[in-house]
């Protein structure tokens, strides 16, 4: 694995093709999350509340698909 900082404040990571793609995708998703939230001023409490609302709304719209 090679990690290097390049122009324009970017980081390049080179990984062997033998590495599991699923694991790499999870790392990329996490890196995107870090990048997207790096400037956020939101509090974790607010984020948790929003996530609970979204999950509750989703469940209310989809629970019929899971119950008999």
Biopython code that builds the backbone (N, CA, C, O; Angstrom):
import numpy as np
from Bio.PDB.StructureBuilder import StructureBuilder

atoms = [
    (1, "UNK", "N", (0.853, -1.159, 0.000)),
    (1, "UNK", "CA", (0.000, 0.000, 0.000)),
    (1, "UNK", "C", (0.903, 1.227, 0.000)),
    (1, "UNK", "O", (1.904, 1.285, 0.714)),
    (2, "UNK", "N", (0.525, 2.208, -0.820)),
    (2, "UNK", "CA", (1.260, 3.463, -0.894)),
    (2, "UNK", "C", (0.277, 4.601, -0.623)),
    (2, "UNK", "O", (-0.780, 4.681, -1.248)),
    (3, "UNK", "N", (0.633, 5.471, 0.307)),
    (3, "UNK", "CA", (-0.180, 6.642, 0.615)),
    (3, "UNK", "C", (0.694, 7.861, 0.386)),
    (3, "UNK", "O", (1.783, 7.972, 0.949)),
    (4, "UNK", "N", (0.210, 8.778, -0.446)),
    (4, "UNK", "CA", (0.996, 9.980, -0.716)),
    (4, "UNK", "C", (0.109, 11.202, -0.832)),
    (4, "UNK", "O", (-1.027, 11.128, -1.302)),
    (5, "UNK", "N", (0.647, 12.320, -0.398)),
    (5, "UNK", "CA", (-0.025, 13.598, -0.522)),
    (5, "UNK", "C", (0.443, 14.207, -1.845)),
    (5, "UNK", "O", (1.643, 14.276, -2.112)),
    (6, "UNK", "N", (-0.510, 14.650, -2.672)),
    (6, "UNK", "CA", (-0.180, 15.224, -3.973)),
    (6, "UNK", "C", (-0.682, 16.657, -4.047)),
    (6, "UNK", "O", (-1.220, 17.186, -3.074)),
    (7, "UNK", "N", (-0.504, 17.288, -5.212)),
    (7, "UNK", "CA", (-0.911, 18.682, -5.380)),
    (7, "UNK", "C", (-2.388, 18.884, -5.081)),
    (7, "UNK", "O", (-3.159, 17.925, -5.052)),
    (8, "UNK", "N", (-2.772, 20.114, -4.863)),
    (8, "UNK", "CA", (-4.158, 20.506, -4.596)),
    (8, "UNK", "C", (-4.730, 19.884, -3.327)),
    (8, "UNK", "O", (-5.932, 19.635, -3.234)),
    (9, "UNK", "N", (-3.848, 19.634, -2.338)),
    (9, "UNK", "CA", (-4.289, 19.154, -1.033)),
    (9, "UNK", "C", (-5.075, 17.846, -1.124)),
    (9, "UNK", "O", (-6.115, 17.699, -0.481)),
    (10, "UNK", "N", (-4.586, 16.907, -1.912)),
    (10, "UNK", "CA", (-5.233, 15.605, -2.081)),
    (10, "UNK", "C", (-4.311, 14.502, -1.588)),
    (10, "UNK", "O", (-3.095, 14.674, -1.505)),
    (11, "UNK", "N", (-4.916, 13.363, -1.262)),
    (11, "UNK", "CA", (-4.175, 12.183, -0.837)),
    (11, "UNK", "C", (-4.500, 11.056, -1.809)),
    (11, "UNK", "O", (-5.666, 10.815, -2.120)),
    (12, "UNK", "N", (-3.480, 10.374, -2.281)),
    (12, "UNK", "CA", (-3.653, 9.242, -3.194)),
    (12, "UNK", "C", (-3.239, 7.974, -2.455)),
    (12, "UNK", "O", (-2.154, 7.902, -1.879)),
    (13, "UNK", "N", (-4.128, 6.965, -2.481)),
    (13, "UNK", "CA", (-3.842, 5.683, -1.849)),
    (13, "UNK", "C", (-3.840, 4.620, -2.935)),
    (13, "UNK", "O", (-4.823, 4.466, -3.659)),
    (14, "UNK", "N", (-2.756, 3.898, -3.048)),
    (14, "UNK", "CA", (-2.646, 2.816, -4.018)),
    (14, "UNK", "C", (-2.642, 1.496, -3.246)),
    (14, "UNK", "O", (-1.831, 1.285, -2.344)),
    (15, "UNK", "N", (-3.575, 0.609, -3.628)),
    (15, "UNK", "CA", (-3.764, -0.650, -2.912)),
    (15, "UNK", "C", (-3.682, -1.804, -3.911)),
    (15, "UNK", "O", (-4.130, -1.683, -5.051)),
    (16, "UNK", "N", (-3.118, -2.896, -3.479)),
    (16, "UNK", "CA", (-3.015, -4.090, -4.309)),
    (16, "UNK", "C", (-4.401, -4.563, -4.748)),
    (16, "UNK", "O", (-5.370, -4.442, -3.999)),
    (17, "UNK", "N", (-4.489, -5.094, -5.945)),
    (17, "UNK", "CA", (-5.766, -5.597, -6.453)),
    (17, "UNK", "C", (-6.203, -6.875, -5.736)),
    (17, "UNK", "O", (-7.309, -7.362, -5.974)),
    (18, "UNK", "N", (-5.369, -7.418, -4.877)),
    (18, "UNK", "CA", (-5.716, -8.628, -4.123)),
    (18, "UNK", "C", (-6.635, -8.334, -2.938)),
    (18, "UNK", "O", (-7.154, -9.258, -2.311)),
    (19, "UNK", "N", (-6.835, -7.067, -2.631)),
    (19, "UNK", "CA", (-7.649, -6.689, -1.476)),
    (19, "UNK", "C", (-9.131, -6.826, -1.822)),
    (19, "UNK", "O", (-9.550, -6.531, -2.942)),
    (20, "UNK", "N", (-9.914, -7.278, -0.846)),
    (20, "UNK", "CA", (-11.355, -7.467, -0.999)),
    (20, "UNK", "C", (-12.047, -6.157, -1.383)),
    (20, "UNK", "O", (-11.918, -5.161, -0.671)),
    (21, "UNK", "N", (-12.767, -6.148, -2.481)),
    (21, "UNK", "CA", (-13.443, -4.953, -2.989)),
    (21, "UNK", "C", (-14.492, -4.445, -2.012)),
    (21, "UNK", "O", (-14.640, -3.234, -1.845)),
    (22, "UNK", "N", (-15.227, -5.351, -1.362)),
    (22, "UNK", "CA", (-16.262, -4.936, -0.411)),
    (22, "UNK", "C", (-15.659, -4.108, 0.726)),
    (22, "UNK", "O", (-16.203, -3.071, 1.105)),
    (23, "UNK", "N", (-14.547, -4.569, 1.258)),
    (23, "UNK", "CA", (-13.875, -3.835, 2.329)),
    (23, "UNK", "C", (-13.378, -2.481, 1.872)),
    (23, "UNK", "O", (-13.486, -1.496, 2.602)),
    (24, "UNK", "N", (-12.833, -2.426, 0.664)),
    (24, "UNK", "CA", (-12.352, -1.159, 0.106)),
    (24, "UNK", "C", (-13.523, -0.204, -0.084)),
    (24, "UNK", "O", (-13.395, 0.985, 0.207)),
    (25, "UNK", "N", (-14.653, -0.693, -0.561)),
    (25, "UNK", "CA", (-15.820, 0.169, -0.758)),
    (25, "UNK", "C", (-16.289, 0.754, 0.568)),
    (25, "UNK", "O", (-16.683, 1.919, 0.629)),
    (26, "UNK", "N", (-16.250, -0.043, 1.624)),
    (26, "UNK", "CA", (-16.633, 0.471, 2.954)),
    (26, "UNK", "C", (-15.678, 1.569, 3.404)),
    (26, "UNK", "O", (-16.105, 2.567, 3.986)),
    (27, "UNK", "N", (-14.386, 1.387, 3.137)),
    (27, "UNK", "CA", (-13.409, 2.428, 3.482)),
    (27, "UNK", "C", (-13.658, 3.702, 2.686)),
    (27, "UNK", "O", (-13.567, 4.805, 3.225)),
    (28, "UNK", "N", (-13.971, 3.552, 1.410)),
    (28, "UNK", "CA", (-14.253, 4.710, 0.557)),
    (28, "UNK", "C", (-15.507, 5.428, 1.045)),
    (28, "UNK", "O", (-15.538, 6.657, 1.099)),
    (29, "UNK", "N", (-16.536, 4.671, 1.398)),
    (29, "UNK", "CA", (-17.761, 5.291, 1.920)),
    (29, "UNK", "C", (-17.469, 6.074, 3.191)),
    (29, "UNK", "O", (-17.984, 7.177, 3.375)),
    (30, "UNK", "N", (-16.647, 5.510, 4.069)),
    (30, "UNK", "CA", (-16.301, 6.196, 5.308)),
    (30, "UNK", "C", (-15.486, 7.462, 5.016)),
    (30, "UNK", "O", (-15.700, 8.497, 5.646)),
    (31, "UNK", "N", (-14.565, 7.379, 4.074)),
    (31, "UNK", "CA", (-13.775, 8.552, 3.698)),
    (31, "UNK", "C", (-14.672, 9.648, 3.126)),
    (31, "UNK", "O", (-14.464, 10.828, 3.406)),
    (32, "UNK", "N", (-15.663, 9.265, 2.330)),
    (32, "UNK", "CA", (-16.619, 10.251, 1.804)),
    (32, "UNK", "C", (-17.408, 10.900, 2.920)),
    (32, "UNK", "O", (-17.658, 12.105, 2.896)),
    (33, "UNK", "N", (-17.802, 10.098, 3.903)),
    (33, "UNK", "CA", (-18.515, 10.631, 5.061)),
    (33, "UNK", "C", (-17.640, 11.649, 5.800)),
    (33, "UNK", "O", (-18.102, 12.737, 6.145)),
    (34, "UNK", "N", (-16.383, 11.292, 6.039)),
    (34, "UNK", "CA", (-15.473, 12.215, 6.728)),
    (34, "UNK", "C", (-15.315, 13.512, 5.951)),
    (34, "UNK", "O", (-15.317, 14.598, 6.532)),
    (35, "UNK", "N", (-15.178, 13.395, 4.645)),
    (35, "UNK", "CA", (-15.022, 14.577, 3.796)),
    (35, "UNK", "C", (-16.289, 15.433, 3.822)),
    (35, "UNK", "O", (-16.209, 16.658, 3.919)),
    (36, "UNK", "N", (-17.442, 14.799, 3.737)),
    (36, "UNK", "CA", (-18.710, 15.531, 3.692)),
    (36, "UNK", "C", (-19.029, 16.225, 5.011)),
    (36, "UNK", "O", (-19.680, 17.270, 5.023)),
    (37, "UNK", "N", (-18.579, 15.656, 6.108)),
    (37, "UNK", "CA", (-18.921, 16.215, 7.415)),
    (37, "UNK", "C", (-17.795, 17.020, 8.048)),
    (37, "UNK", "O", (-17.937, 17.495, 9.175)),
    (38, "UNK", "N", (-16.702, 17.176, 7.357)),
    (38, "UNK", "CA", (-15.536, 17.839, 7.954)),
    (38, "UNK", "C", (-15.797, 19.289, 8.338)),
    (38, "UNK", "O", (-15.164, 19.796, 9.264)),
    (39, "UNK", "N", (-16.697, 19.959, 7.663)),
    (39, "UNK", "CA", (-16.996, 21.362, 7.954)),
    (39, "UNK", "C", (-18.303, 21.532, 8.735)),
    (39, "UNK", "O", (-18.741, 22.655, 8.986)),
    (40, "UNK", "N", (-18.915, 20.424, 9.110)),
    (40, "UNK", "CA", (-20.223, 20.473, 9.763)),
    (40, "UNK", "C", (-20.124, 21.033, 11.179)),
    (40, "UNK", "O", (-19.177, 20.760, 11.915)),
    (41, "UNK", "N", (-21.120, 21.813, 11.528)),
    (41, "UNK", "CA", (-21.219, 22.341, 12.877)),
    (41, "UNK", "C", (-22.353, 21.649, 13.644)),
    (41, "UNK", "O", (-22.693, 22.046, 14.759)),
    (42, "UNK", "N", (-22.923, 20.622, 13.040)),
    (42, "UNK", "CA", (-24.020, 19.884, 13.667)),
    (42, "UNK", "C", (-23.507, 19.126, 14.885)),
    (42, "UNK", "O", (-22.373, 18.648, 14.914)),
    (43, "UNK", "N", (-24.370, 19.031, 15.882)),
    (43, "UNK", "CA", (-24.044, 18.268, 17.087)),
    (43, "UNK", "C", (-24.501, 16.831, 16.888)),
    (43, "UNK", "O", (-25.483, 16.580, 16.189)),
    (44, "UNK", "N", (-23.794, 15.892, 17.496)),
    (44, "UNK", "CA", (-24.142, 14.484, 17.362)),
    (44, "UNK", "C", (-25.573, 14.231, 17.817)),
    (44, "UNK", "O", (-26.268, 13.397, 17.238)),
    (45, "UNK", "N", (-26.017, 14.938, 18.842)),
    (45, "UNK", "CA", (-27.385, 14.798, 19.348)),
    (45, "UNK", "C", (-28.408, 15.136, 18.257)),
    (45, "UNK", "O", (-29.415, 14.442, 18.113)),
    (46, "UNK", "N", (-28.150, 16.204, 17.489)),
    (46, "UNK", "CA", (-29.047, 16.592, 16.401)),
    (46, "UNK", "C", (-29.046, 15.558, 15.283)),
    (46, "UNK", "O", (-30.092, 15.252, 14.710)),
    (47, "UNK", "N", (-27.882, 15.028, 14.978)),
    (47, "UNK", "CA", (-27.758, 14.016, 13.933)),
    (47, "UNK", "C", (-28.505, 12.750, 14.333)),
    (47, "UNK", "O", (-29.212, 12.155, 13.520)),
    (48, "UNK", "N", (-28.345, 12.342, 15.592)),
    (48, "UNK", "CA", (-29.042, 11.148, 16.083)),
    (48, "UNK", "C", (-30.551, 11.337, 16.017)),
    (48, "UNK", "O", (-31.276, 10.415, 15.641)),
    (49, "UNK", "N", (-31.026, 12.514, 16.375)),
    (49, "UNK", "CA", (-32.464, 12.794, 16.338)),
    (49, "UNK", "C", (-32.999, 12.718, 14.906)),
    (49, "UNK", "O", (-34.054, 12.132, 14.661)),
    (50, "UNK", "N", (-32.267, 13.311, 13.968)),
    (50, "UNK", "CA", (-32.668, 13.262, 12.564)),
    (50, "UNK", "C", (-32.677, 11.829, 12.050)),
    (50, "UNK", "O", (-33.599, 11.431, 11.337)),
    (51, "UNK", "N", (-31.666, 11.058, 12.404)),
    (51, "UNK", "CA", (-31.605, 9.653, 11.976)),
    (51, "UNK", "C", (-32.786, 8.868, 12.529)),
    (51, "UNK", "O", (-33.374, 8.047, 11.824)),
    (52, "UNK", "N", (-33.134, 9.116, 13.785)),
    (52, "UNK", "CA", (-34.292, 8.436, 14.373)),
    (52, "UNK", "C", (-35.575, 8.785, 13.628)),
    (52, "UNK", "O", (-36.409, 7.913, 13.382)),
    (53, "UNK", "N", (-35.736, 10.054, 13.268)),
    (53, "UNK", "CA", (-36.928, 10.486, 12.519)),
    (53, "UNK", "C", (-37.003, 9.807, 11.160)),
    (53, "UNK", "O", (-38.058, 9.318, 10.754)),
    (54, "UNK", "N", (-35.874, 9.782, 10.463)),
    (54, "UNK", "CA", (-35.832, 9.163, 9.136)),
    (54, "UNK", "C", (-36.165, 7.676, 9.244)),
    (54, "UNK", "O", (-36.956, 7.153, 8.458)),
    (55, "UNK", "N", (-35.559, 6.997, 10.219)),
    (55, "UNK", "CA", (-35.824, 5.563, 10.387)),
    (55, "UNK", "C", (-37.279, 5.307, 10.746)),
    (55, "UNK", "O", (-37.888, 4.370, 10.229)),
    (56, "UNK", "N", (-37.836, 6.117, 11.614)),
    (56, "UNK", "CA", (-39.239, 5.941, 12.005)),
    (56, "UNK", "C", (-40.168, 6.165, 10.813)),
    (56, "UNK", "O", (-41.110, 5.400, 10.609)),
    (57, "UNK", "N", (-39.906, 7.208, 10.028)),
    (57, "UNK", "CA", (-40.732, 7.472, 8.837)),
    (57, "UNK", "C", (-40.623, 6.332, 7.835)),
    (57, "UNK", "O", (-41.622, 5.906, 7.256)),
    (58, "UNK", "N", (-39.392, 5.835, 7.630)),
    (58, "UNK", "CA", (-39.197, 4.730, 6.691)),
    (58, "UNK", "C", (-39.980, 3.511, 7.173)),
    (58, "UNK", "O", (-40.664, 2.861, 6.383)),
    (59, "UNK", "N", (-39.881, 3.201, 8.464)),
    (59, "UNK", "CA", (-40.558, 2.035, 8.989)),
    (59, "UNK", "C", (-42.067, 2.161, 8.846)),
    (59, "UNK", "O", (-42.741, 1.200, 8.472)),
    (60, "UNK", "N", (-42.595, 3.331, 9.140)),
    (60, "UNK", "CA", (-44.043, 3.534, 9.023)),
    (60, "UNK", "C", (-44.527, 3.335, 7.589)),
    (60, "UNK", "O", (-45.643, 2.862, 7.375)),
    (61, "UNK", "N", (-43.707, 3.686, 6.615)),
    (61, "UNK", "CA", (-44.094, 3.522, 5.216)),
    (61, "UNK", "C", (-43.879, 2.107, 4.702)),
    (61, "UNK", "O", (-44.504, 1.710, 3.718)),
    (62, "UNK", "N", (-43.003, 1.333, 5.350)),
    (62, "UNK", "CA", (-42.622, 0.028, 4.809)),
    (62, "UNK", "C", (-42.937, -1.169, 5.688)),
    (62, "UNK", "O", (-42.704, -2.301, 5.264)),
    (63, "UNK", "N", (-43.455, -0.973, 6.887)),
    (63, "UNK", "CA", (-43.670, -2.102, 7.796)),
    (63, "UNK", "C", (-44.633, -3.134, 7.229)),
    (63, "UNK", "O", (-44.542, -4.314, 7.567)),
    (64, "UNK", "N", (-45.556, -2.706, 6.370)),
    (64, "UNK", "CA", (-46.483, -3.662, 5.763)),
    (64, "UNK", "C", (-45.762, -4.709, 4.926)),
    (64, "UNK", "O", (-46.279, -5.807, 4.718)),
    (65, "UNK", "N", (-44.577, -4.372, 4.448)),
    (65, "UNK", "CA", (-43.806, -5.311, 3.635)),
    (65, "UNK", "C", (-43.187, -6.420, 4.476)),
    (65, "UNK", "O", (-42.799, -7.455, 3.934)),
    (66, "UNK", "N", (-43.087, -6.225, 5.787)),
    (66, "UNK", "CA", (-42.403, -7.177, 6.652)),
    (66, "UNK", "C", (-43.328, -7.934, 7.598)),
    (66, "UNK", "O", (-42.916, -8.924, 8.203)),
    (67, "UNK", "N", (-44.563, -7.482, 7.733)),
    (67, "UNK", "CA", (-45.481, -8.165, 8.633)),
    (67, "UNK", "C", (-46.541, -8.921, 7.826)),
    (67, "UNK", "O", (-46.902, -8.526, 6.718)),
    (68, "UNK", "N", (-47.015, -9.994, 8.403)),
    (68, "UNK", "CA", (-47.998, -10.830, 7.713)),
    (68, "UNK", "C", (-49.388, -10.451, 8.092)),
    (68, "UNK", "O", (-50.346, -11.052, 7.605)),
]
sb = StructureBuilder()
sb.init_structure("model")
sb.init_model(0)
sb.init_chain("A")
sb.init_seg("    ")
for serial, (resi, resn, name, xyz) in enumerate(atoms, 1):
    if name == "N":
        sb.init_residue(resn, " ", resi, " ")
    sb.init_atom(name, np.array(xyz, "f"), 0.0, 1.0, " ", f" {name:<3s}", serial, name[0])
structure = sb.get_structure()
